[in-house]
Structure formats: C-alpha cells, structure tokens
Amino acid sequence: MGILVLCLILLGVEAQTKVLRRLIDDAIYDNRNHYFSCQKLPQLSQVESTVAEHQDLILRIEQVNPGLVGVEIDATTCSGNGDIVFWYGSHRDRLSIEALIGEATFFGVPYRLQNR
C-alpha cells in the first residue's frame, strides 16, 4: 500500500513539474522543451513577427554551424498558436545557441532546442 501511495505522489509531482521528462530530454536526447500547452503558446502571427524582427540574431544562430543549425516556426502542432524550434547537430552547437539567445524565451516567444 505504501509503495502505491508513493508512486501516485511521484506521478503527481512529475505531471506538475516534468522533472523526469526534462532530465531525459536533456541528458539522453540533448533537447530542451518548454512543455507549454497549445493554449499557453502565443498566436502564430506574434511568433512570425518576432522571428522577422530579429533576423540578425537568427542569422547569427544559423552561423553557429552552417547547414547543421537551423530555425523553424512550428505552426503545425497547435492550430493558430506556435513556437520556435532551433535544431542542431551537436551539444556544442546547442550551448552556442543558448548563449546567443541568453534567455528562457526568444524575445517573449517560447522555443525548443532539438538535436537532430
């Protein structure tokens, strides 16, 4: 009975904090996600205008490792809302991208980092 209660508590903590999921994404897949629901993401028009306004930084990010680093607006997962996906080929690329952005969001837009 005690183990069942402990499992339920841990399941509840994971559902709220995504601690295990974050650890797996980071340590195994070398990814970083924001875990926001579609309702919490900004409207696609805001994402597009933010990316357009900051093309200088987008170009600097793409130059981290040309051809192996890129930027996409994810407009397919959530109807009408979106985020930004920065993809890369190595952990070193990821660290460089994170250093260039320097924030938890890309000028207010949530972003994900994906090792491809």
Sequence and secondary structure as in RCSB ss.txt:
>XXXX:A:sequence
MGILVLCLILLGVEAQTKVLRRLIDDAIYDNRNHYFSCQKLPQLSQVESTVAEHQDLILRIEQVNPGLVGVEIDA
TTCSGNGDIVFWYGSHRDRLSIEALIGEATFFGVPYRLQNR
>XXXX:A:secstr
 HHHHHHHHHHHHHHHH HHHHHHHHHTT  B     GGGS BHHHHHHHHHHTHHHHHHHHTTSBTTBEEEEE 
SSSTTB EEEEEESSHHHHHHHHHHH SSEETTEEEEEEE 
